[in-house]
Amino acid sequence: MIPKNYANPTTAQQACQDDLIKSQRQGSSVTLDLPGNPKLVAEGILTLNDTFPPEMKGNWSIDKVTVRGDNKVEYRCMAVATEVV
């Protein structure tokens, strides 16, 4: 994540360039808050269909899944995934 304020334009431009290189190396990523599903596991494949924006459609490799919920809160999963290219 790039901070919003920089000491000068040169520092801001370098931070943006560094972030772009990192993004290109790692690929696109997405974080989704989803209904609970025990089939969501790290290293699994998540396929996003036509209900998602066109740039998100396709296969994503799940990097991390966080589960939450109890008898008062609905069972939910937060999945972080990287685009499969």
Phi and psi restraints in degrees (range 20) as a CNS / XPLOR table:
assign (resid 1 and name C) (resid 2 and name N)
       (resid 2 and name CA) (resid 2 and name C) 1.0 -98.8 20.0 2
assign (resid 2 and name N) (resid 2 and name CA)
       (resid 2 and name C) (resid 3 and name N) 1.0 128.8 20.0 2
assign (resid 2 and name C) (resid 3 and name N)
       (resid 3 and name CA) (resid 3 and name C) 1.0 -62.7 20.0 2
assign (resid 3 and name N) (resid 3 and name CA)
       (resid 3 and name C) (resid 4 and name N) 1.0 161.0 20.0 2
assign (resid 3 and name C) (resid 4 and name N)
       (resid 4 and name CA) (resid 4 and name C) 1.0 -85.1 20.0 2
assign (resid 4 and name N) (resid 4 and name CA)
       (resid 4 and name C) (resid 5 and name N) 1.0 -23.0 20.0 2
assign (resid 4 and name C) (resid 5 and name N)
       (resid 5 and name CA) (resid 5 and name C) 1.0 -117.2 20.0 2
assign (resid 5 and name N) (resid 5 and name CA)
       (resid 5 and name C) (resid 6 and name N) 1.0 138.1 20.0 2
assign (resid 5 and name C) (resid 6 and name N)
       (resid 6 and name CA) (resid 6 and name C) 1.0 -131.1 20.0 2
assign (resid 6 and name N) (resid 6 and name CA)
       (resid 6 and name C) (resid 7 and name N) 1.0 157.8 20.0 2
assign (resid 6 and name C) (resid 7 and name N)
       (resid 7 and name CA) (resid 7 and name C) 1.0 -66.6 20.0 2
assign (resid 7 and name N) (resid 7 and name CA)
       (resid 7 and name C) (resid 8 and name N) 1.0 -33.9 20.0 2
assign (resid 7 and name C) (resid 8 and name N)
       (resid 8 and name CA) (resid 8 and name C) 1.0 -158.4 20.0 2
assign (resid 8 and name N) (resid 8 and name CA)
       (resid 8 and name C) (resid 9 and name N) 1.0 166.6 20.0 2
assign (resid 8 and name C) (resid 9 and name N)
       (resid 9 and name CA) (resid 9 and name C) 1.0 -60.1 20.0 2
assign (resid 9 and name N) (resid 9 and name CA)
       (resid 9 and name C) (resid 10 and name N) 1.0 -34.8 20.0 2
assign (resid 9 and name C) (resid 10 and name N)
       (resid 10 and name CA) (resid 10 and name C) 1.0 -63.8 20.0 2
assign (resid 10 and name N) (resid 10 and name CA)
       (resid 10 and name C) (resid 11 and name N) 1.0 -44.0 20.0 2
assign (resid 10 and name C) (resid 11 and name N)
       (resid 11 and name CA) (resid 11 and name C) 1.0 -64.4 20.0 2
assign (resid 11 and name N) (resid 11 and name CA)
       (resid 11 and name C) (resid 12 and name N) 1.0 -41.7 20.0 2
assign (resid 11 and name C) (resid 12 and name N)
       (resid 12 and name CA) (resid 12 and name C) 1.0 -63.3 20.0 2
assign (resid 12 and name N) (resid 12 and name CA)
       (resid 12 and name C) (resid 13 and name N) 1.0 -44.4 20.0 2
assign (resid 12 and name C) (resid 13 and name N)
       (resid 13 and name CA) (resid 13 and name C) 1.0 -64.8 20.0 2
assign (resid 13 and name N) (resid 13 and name CA)
       (resid 13 and name C) (resid 14 and name N) 1.0 -40.9 20.0 2
assign (resid 13 and name C) (resid 14 and name N)
       (resid 14 and name CA) (resid 14 and name C) 1.0 -64.0 20.0 2
assign (resid 14 and name N) (resid 14 and name CA)
       (resid 14 and name C) (resid 15 and name N) 1.0 -41.0 20.0 2
assign (resid 14 and name C) (resid 15 and name N)
       (resid 15 and name CA) (resid 15 and name C) 1.0 -62.8 20.0 2
assign (resid 15 and name N) (resid 15 and name CA)
       (resid 15 and name C) (resid 16 and name N) 1.0 -42.0 20.0 2
assign (resid 15 and name C) (resid 16 and name N)
       (resid 16 and name CA) (resid 16 and name C) 1.0 -64.6 20.0 2
assign (resid 16 and name N) (resid 16 and name CA)
       (resid 16 and name C) (resid 17 and name N) 1.0 -42.4 20.0 2
assign (resid 16 and name C) (resid 17 and name N)
       (resid 17 and name CA) (resid 17 and name C) 1.0 -64.8 20.0 2
assign (resid 17 and name N) (resid 17 and name CA)
       (resid 17 and name C) (resid 18 and name N) 1.0 -42.6 20.0 2
assign (resid 17 and name C) (resid 18 and name N)
       (resid 18 and name CA) (resid 18 and name C) 1.0 -62.1 20.0 2
assign (resid 18 and name N) (resid 18 and name CA)
       (resid 18 and name C) (resid 19 and name N) 1.0 -42.0 20.0 2
assign (resid 18 and name C) (resid 19 and name N)
       (resid 19 and name CA) (resid 19 and name C) 1.0 -66.4 20.0 2
assign (resid 19 and name N) (resid 19 and name CA)
       (resid 19 and name C) (resid 20 and name N) 1.0 -38.6 20.0 2
assign (resid 19 and name C) (resid 20 and name N)
       (resid 20 and name CA) (resid 20 and name C) 1.0 -63.1 20.0 2
assign (resid 20 and name N) (resid 20 and name CA)
       (resid 20 and name C) (resid 21 and name N) 1.0 -44.9 20.0 2
assign (resid 20 and name C) (resid 21 and name N)
       (resid 21 and name CA) (resid 21 and name C) 1.0 -62.5 20.0 2
assign (resid 21 and name N) (resid 21 and name CA)
       (resid 21 and name C) (resid 22 and name N) 1.0 -42.8 20.0 2
assign (resid 21 and name C) (resid 22 and name N)
       (resid 22 and name CA) (resid 22 and name C) 1.0 -62.4 20.0 2
assign (resid 22 and name N) (resid 22 and name CA)
       (resid 22 and name C) (resid 23 and name N) 1.0 -43.8 20.0 2
assign (resid 22 and name C) (resid 23 and name N)
       (resid 23 and name CA) (resid 23 and name C) 1.0 -63.3 20.0 2
assign (resid 23 and name N) (resid 23 and name CA)
       (resid 23 and name C) (resid 24 and name N) 1.0 -42.2 20.0 2
assign (resid 23 and name C) (resid 24 and name N)
       (resid 24 and name CA) (resid 24 and name C) 1.0 -66.0 20.0 2
assign (resid 24 and name N) (resid 24 and name CA)
       (resid 24 and name C) (resid 25 and name N) 1.0 -35.7 20.0 2
assign (resid 24 and name C) (resid 25 and name N)
       (resid 25 and name CA) (resid 25 and name C) 1.0 -71.1 20.0 2
assign (resid 25 and name N) (resid 25 and name CA)
       (resid 25 and name C) (resid 26 and name N) 1.0 -41.5 20.0 2
assign (resid 25 and name C) (resid 26 and name N)
       (resid 26 and name CA) (resid 26 and name C) 1.0 -88.6 20.0 2
assign (resid 26 and name N) (resid 26 and name CA)
       (resid 26 and name C) (resid 27 and name N) 1.0 -19.6 20.0 2
assign (resid 26 and name C) (resid 27 and name N)
       (resid 27 and name CA) (resid 27 and name C) 1.0 84.4 20.0 2
assign (resid 27 and name N) (resid 27 and name CA)
       (resid 27 and name C) (resid 28 and name N) 1.0 172.8 20.0 2
assign (resid 27 and name C) (resid 28 and name N)
       (resid 28 and name CA) (resid 28 and name C) 1.0 -72.1 20.0 2
assign (resid 28 and name N) (resid 28 and name CA)
       (resid 28 and name C) (resid 29 and name N) 1.0 150.5 20.0 2
assign (resid 28 and name C) (resid 29 and name N)
       (resid 29 and name CA) (resid 29 and name C) 1.0 -134.1 20.0 2
assign (resid 29 and name N) (resid 29 and name CA)
       (resid 29 and name C) (resid 30 and name N) 1.0 160.3 20.0 2
assign (resid 29 and name C) (resid 30 and name N)
       (resid 30 and name CA) (resid 30 and name C) 1.0 -142.7 20.0 2
assign (resid 30 and name N) (resid 30 and name CA)
       (resid 30 and name C) (resid 31 and name N) 1.0 145.9 20.0 2
assign (resid 30 and name C) (resid 31 and name N)
       (resid 31 and name CA) (resid 31 and name C) 1.0 -119.0 20.0 2
assign (resid 31 and name N) (resid 31 and name CA)
       (resid 31 and name C) (resid 32 and name N) 1.0 123.9 20.0 2
assign (resid 31 and name C) (resid 32 and name N)
       (resid 32 and name CA) (resid 32 and name C) 1.0 -122.4 20.0 2
assign (resid 32 and name N) (resid 32 and name CA)
       (resid 32 and name C) (resid 33 and name N) 1.0 138.1 20.0 2
assign (resid 32 and name C) (resid 33 and name N)
       (resid 33 and name CA) (resid 33 and name C) 1.0 -100.9 20.0 2
assign (resid 33 and name N) (resid 33 and name CA)
       (resid 33 and name C) (resid 34 and name N) 1.0 114.1 20.0 2
assign (resid 33 and name C) (resid 34 and name N)
       (resid 34 and name CA) (resid 34 and name C) 1.0 -125.1 20.0 2
assign (resid 34 and name N) (resid 34 and name CA)
       (resid 34 and name C) (resid 35 and name N) 1.0 158.8 20.0 2
assign (resid 34 and name C) (resid 35 and name N)
       (resid 35 and name CA) (resid 35 and name C) 1.0 -58.5 20.0 2
assign (resid 35 and name N) (resid 35 and name CA)
       (resid 35 and name C) (resid 36 and name N) 1.0 149.9 20.0 2
assign (resid 35 and name C) (resid 36 and name N)
       (resid 36 and name CA) (resid 36 and name C) 1.0 -56.5 20.0 2
assign (resid 36 and name N) (resid 36 and name CA)
       (resid 36 and name C) (resid 37 and name N) 1.0 136.4 20.0 2
assign (resid 36 and name C) (resid 37 and name N)
       (resid 37 and name CA) (resid 37 and name C) 1.0 -154.5 20.0 2
assign (resid 37 and name N) (resid 37 and name CA)
       (resid 37 and name C) (resid 38 and name N) 1.0 114.4 20.0 2
assign (resid 37 and name C) (resid 38 and name N)
       (resid 38 and name CA) (resid 38 and name C) 1.0 -66.3 20.0 2
assign (resid 38 and name N) (resid 38 and name CA)
       (resid 38 and name C) (resid 39 and name N) 1.0 -11.2 20.0 2
assign (resid 38 and name C) (resid 39 and name N)
       (resid 39 and name CA) (resid 39 and name C) 1.0 -82.2 20.0 2
assign (resid 39 and name N) (resid 39 and name CA)
       (resid 39 and name C) (resid 40 and name N) 1.0 -9.8 20.0 2
assign (resid 39 and name C) (resid 40 and name N)
       (resid 40 and name CA) (resid 40 and name C) 1.0 -80.2 20.0 2
assign (resid 40 and name N) (resid 40 and name CA)
       (resid 40 and name C) (resid 41 and name N) 1.0 109.1 20.0 2
assign (resid 40 and name C) (resid 41 and name N)
       (resid 41 and name CA) (resid 41 and name C) 1.0 -136.9 20.0 2
assign (resid 41 and name N) (resid 41 and name CA)
       (resid 41 and name C) (resid 42 and name N) 1.0 151.4 20.0 2
assign (resid 41 and name C) (resid 42 and name N)
       (resid 42 and name CA) (resid 42 and name C) 1.0 -57.6 20.0 2
assign (resid 42 and name N) (resid 42 and name CA)
       (resid 42 and name C) (resid 43 and name N) 1.0 141.3 20.0 2
assign (resid 42 and name C) (resid 43 and name N)
       (resid 43 and name CA) (resid 43 and name C) 1.0 76.3 20.0 2
assign (resid 43 and name N) (resid 43 and name CA)
       (resid 43 and name C) (resid 44 and name N) 1.0 -0.6 20.0 2
assign (resid 43 and name C) (resid 44 and name N)
       (resid 44 and name CA) (resid 44 and name C) 1.0 -79.6 20.0 2
assign (resid 44 and name N) (resid 44 and name CA)
       (resid 44 and name C) (resid 45 and name N) 1.0 170.1 20.0 2
assign (resid 44 and name C) (resid 45 and name N)
       (resid 45 and name CA) (resid 45 and name C) 1.0 -106.2 20.0 2
assign (resid 45 and name N) (resid 45 and name CA)
       (resid 45 and name C) (resid 46 and name N) 1.0 131.9 20.0 2
assign (resid 45 and name C) (resid 46 and name N)
       (resid 46 and name CA) (resid 46 and name C) 1.0 -112.4 20.0 2
assign (resid 46 and name N) (resid 46 and name CA)
       (resid 46 and name C) (resid 47 and name N) 1.0 121.7 20.0 2
assign (resid 46 and name C) (resid 47 and name N)
       (resid 47 and name CA) (resid 47 and name C) 1.0 -104.1 20.0 2
assign (resid 47 and name N) (resid 47 and name CA)
       (resid 47 and name C) (resid 48 and name N) 1.0 119.4 20.0 2
assign (resid 47 and name C) (resid 48 and name N)
       (resid 48 and name CA) (resid 48 and name C) 1.0 -97.3 20.0 2
assign (resid 48 and name N) (resid 48 and name CA)
       (resid 48 and name C) (resid 49 and name N) 1.0 129.9 20.0 2
assign (resid 48 and name C) (resid 49 and name N)
       (resid 49 and name CA) (resid 49 and name C) 1.0 -98.8 20.0 2
assign (resid 49 and name N) (resid 49 and name CA)
       (resid 49 and name C) (resid 50 and name N) 1.0 -162.1 20.0 2
assign (resid 49 and name C) (resid 50 and name N)
       (resid 50 and name CA) (resid 50 and name C) 1.0 -68.1 20.0 2
assign (resid 50 and name N) (resid 50 and name CA)
       (resid 50 and name C) (resid 51 and name N) 1.0 -9.2 20.0 2
assign (resid 50 and name C) (resid 51 and name N)
       (resid 51 and name CA) (resid 51 and name C) 1.0 -76.9 20.0 2
assign (resid 51 and name N) (resid 51 and name CA)
       (resid 51 and name C) (resid 52 and name N) 1.0 -10.9 20.0 2
assign (resid 51 and name C) (resid 52 and name N)
       (resid 52 and name CA) (resid 52 and name C) 1.0 -98.1 20.0 2
assign (resid 52 and name N) (resid 52 and name CA)
       (resid 52 and name C) (resid 53 and name N) 1.0 159.7 20.0 2
assign (resid 52 and name C) (resid 53 and name N)
       (resid 53 and name CA) (resid 53 and name C) 1.0 -56.9 20.0 2
assign (resid 53 and name N) (resid 53 and name CA)
       (resid 53 and name C) (resid 54 and name N) 1.0 150.3 20.0 2
assign (resid 53 and name C) (resid 54 and name N)
       (resid 54 and name CA) (resid 54 and name C) 1.0 -52.3 20.0 2
assign (resid 54 and name N) (resid 54 and name CA)
       (resid 54 and name C) (resid 55 and name N) 1.0 -37.3 20.0 2
assign (resid 54 and name C) (resid 55 and name N)
       (resid 55 and name CA) (resid 55 and name C) 1.0 -72.1 20.0 2
assign (resid 55 and name N) (resid 55 and name CA)
       (resid 55 and name C) (resid 56 and name N) 1.0 -11.5 20.0 2
assign (resid 55 and name C) (resid 56 and name N)
       (resid 56 and name CA) (resid 56 and name C) 1.0 -101.4 20.0 2
assign (resid 56 and name N) (resid 56 and name CA)
       (resid 56 and name C) (resid 57 and name N) 1.0 -16.9 20.0 2
assign (resid 56 and name C) (resid 57 and name N)
       (resid 57 and name CA) (resid 57 and name C) 1.0 -61.5 20.0 2
assign (resid 57 and name N) (resid 57 and name CA)
       (resid 57 and name C) (resid 58 and name N) 1.0 145.8 20.0 2
assign (resid 57 and name C) (resid 58 and name N)
       (resid 58 and name CA) (resid 58 and name C) 1.0 122.1 20.0 2
assign (resid 58 and name N) (resid 58 and name CA)
       (resid 58 and name C) (resid 59 and name N) 1.0 -164.2 20.0 2
assign (resid 58 and name C) (resid 59 and name N)
       (resid 59 and name CA) (resid 59 and name C) 1.0 -96.0 20.0 2
assign (resid 59 and name N) (resid 59 and name CA)
       (resid 59 and name C) (resid 60 and name N) 1.0 138.8 20.0 2
assign (resid 59 and name C) (resid 60 and name N)
       (resid 60 and name CA) (resid 60 and name C) 1.0 -130.6 20.0 2
assign (resid 60 and name N) (resid 60 and name CA)
       (resid 60 and name C) (resid 61 and name N) 1.0 138.9 20.0 2
assign (resid 60 and name C) (resid 61 and name N)
       (resid 61 and name CA) (resid 61 and name C) 1.0 -90.5 20.0 2
assign (resid 61 and name N) (resid 61 and name CA)
       (resid 61 and name C) (resid 62 and name N) 1.0 123.6 20.0 2
assign (resid 61 and name C) (resid 62 and name N)
       (resid 62 and name CA) (resid 62 and name C) 1.0 -75.0 20.0 2
assign (resid 62 and name N) (resid 62 and name CA)
       (resid 62 and name C) (resid 63 and name N) 1.0 123.6 20.0 2
assign (resid 62 and name C) (resid 63 and name N)
       (resid 63 and name CA) (resid 63 and name C) 1.0 -92.6 20.0 2
assign (resid 63 and name N) (resid 63 and name CA)
       (resid 63 and name C) (resid 64 and name N) 1.0 -37.3 20.0 2
assign (resid 63 and name C) (resid 64 and name N)
       (resid 64 and name CA) (resid 64 and name C) 1.0 -154.4 20.0 2
assign (resid 64 and name N) (resid 64 and name CA)
       (resid 64 and name C) (resid 65 and name N) 1.0 141.0 20.0 2
assign (resid 64 and name C) (resid 65 and name N)
       (resid 65 and name CA) (resid 65 and name C) 1.0 -127.9 20.0 2
assign (resid 65 and name N) (resid 65 and name CA)
       (resid 65 and name C) (resid 66 and name N) 1.0 129.5 20.0 2
assign (resid 65 and name C) (resid 66 and name N)
       (resid 66 and name CA) (resid 66 and name C) 1.0 -116.9 20.0 2
assign (resid 66 and name N) (resid 66 and name CA)
       (resid 66 and name C) (resid 67 and name N) 1.0 128.3 20.0 2
assign (resid 66 and name C) (resid 67 and name N)
       (resid 67 and name CA) (resid 67 and name C) 1.0 -108.7 20.0 2
assign (resid 67 and name N) (resid 67 and name CA)
       (resid 67 and name C) (resid 68 and name N) 1.0 140.9 20.0 2
assign (resid 67 and name C) (resid 68 and name N)
       (resid 68 and name CA) (resid 68 and name C) 1.0 -143.7 20.0 2
assign (resid 68 and name N) (resid 68 and name CA)
       (resid 68 and name C) (resid 69 and name N) 1.0 160.4 20.0 2
assign (resid 68 and name C) (resid 69 and name N)
       (resid 69 and name CA) (resid 69 and name C) 1.0 135.7 20.0 2
assign (resid 69 and name N) (resid 69 and name CA)
       (resid 69 and name C) (resid 70 and name N) 1.0 156.5 20.0 2
assign (resid 69 and name C) (resid 70 and name N)
       (resid 70 and name CA) (resid 70 and name C) 1.0 -156.5 20.0 2
assign (resid 70 and name N) (resid 70 and name CA)
       (resid 70 and name C) (resid 71 and name N) 1.0 -162.3 20.0 2
assign (resid 70 and name C) (resid 71 and name N)
       (resid 71 and name CA) (resid 71 and name C) 1.0 -70.8 20.0 2
assign (resid 71 and name N) (resid 71 and name CA)
       (resid 71 and name C) (resid 72 and name N) 1.0 -8.9 20.0 2
assign (resid 71 and name C) (resid 72 and name N)
       (resid 72 and name CA) (resid 72 and name C) 1.0 -109.2 20.0 2
assign (resid 72 and name N) (resid 72 and name CA)
       (resid 72 and name C) (resid 73 and name N) 1.0 -21.7 20.0 2
assign (resid 72 and name C) (resid 73 and name N)
       (resid 73 and name CA) (resid 73 and name C) 1.0 -121.0 20.0 2
assign (resid 73 and name N) (resid 73 and name CA)
       (resid 73 and name C) (resid 74 and name N) 1.0 137.8 20.0 2
assign (resid 73 and name C) (resid 74 and name N)
       (resid 74 and name CA) (resid 74 and name C) 1.0 -58.0 20.0 2
assign (resid 74 and name N) (resid 74 and name CA)
       (resid 74 and name C) (resid 75 and name N) 1.0 143.4 20.0 2
assign (resid 74 and name C) (resid 75 and name N)
       (resid 75 and name CA) (resid 75 and name C) 1.0 -68.4 20.0 2
assign (resid 75 and name N) (resid 75 and name CA)
       (resid 75 and name C) (resid 76 and name N) 1.0 117.6 20.0 2
assign (resid 75 and name C) (resid 76 and name N)
       (resid 76 and name CA) (resid 76 and name C) 1.0 -132.8 20.0 2
assign (resid 76 and name N) (resid 76 and name CA)
       (resid 76 and name C) (resid 77 and name N) 1.0 157.1 20.0 2
assign (resid 76 and name C) (resid 77 and name N)
       (resid 77 and name CA) (resid 77 and name C) 1.0 -127.2 20.0 2
assign (resid 77 and name N) (resid 77 and name CA)
       (resid 77 and name C) (resid 78 and name N) 1.0 138.9 20.0 2
assign (resid 77 and name C) (resid 78 and name N)
       (resid 78 and name CA) (resid 78 and name C) 1.0 -111.1 20.0 2
assign (resid 78 and name N) (resid 78 and name CA)
       (resid 78 and name C) (resid 79 and name N) 1.0 120.1 20.0 2
assign (resid 78 and name C) (resid 79 and name N)
       (resid 79 and name CA) (resid 79 and name C) 1.0 -114.0 20.0 2
assign (resid 79 and name N) (resid 79 and name CA)
       (resid 79 and name C) (resid 80 and name N) 1.0 132.4 20.0 2
assign (resid 79 and name C) (resid 80 and name N)
       (resid 80 and name CA) (resid 80 and name C) 1.0 -107.9 20.0 2
assign (resid 80 and name N) (resid 80 and name CA)
       (resid 80 and name C) (resid 81 and name N) 1.0 126.0 20.0 2
assign (resid 80 and name C) (resid 81 and name N)
       (resid 81 and name CA) (resid 81 and name C) 1.0 -137.9 20.0 2
assign (resid 81 and name N) (resid 81 and name CA)
       (resid 81 and name C) (resid 82 and name N) 1.0 153.5 20.0 2
assign (resid 81 and name C) (resid 82 and name N)
       (resid 82 and name CA) (resid 82 and name C) 1.0 -113.3 20.0 2
assign (resid 82 and name N) (resid 82 and name CA)
       (resid 82 and name C) (resid 83 and name N) 1.0 137.8 20.0 2
assign (resid 82 and name C) (resid 83 and name N)
       (resid 83 and name CA) (resid 83 and name C) 1.0 -60.5 20.0 2
assign (resid 83 and name N) (resid 83 and name CA)
       (resid 83 and name C) (resid 84 and name N) 1.0 135.0 20.0 2
assign (resid 83 and name C) (resid 84 and name N)
       (resid 84 and name CA) (resid 84 and name C) 1.0 -87.8 20.0 2
assign (resid 84 and name N) (resid 84 and name CA)
       (resid 84 and name C) (resid 85 and name N) 1.0 119.7 20.0 2
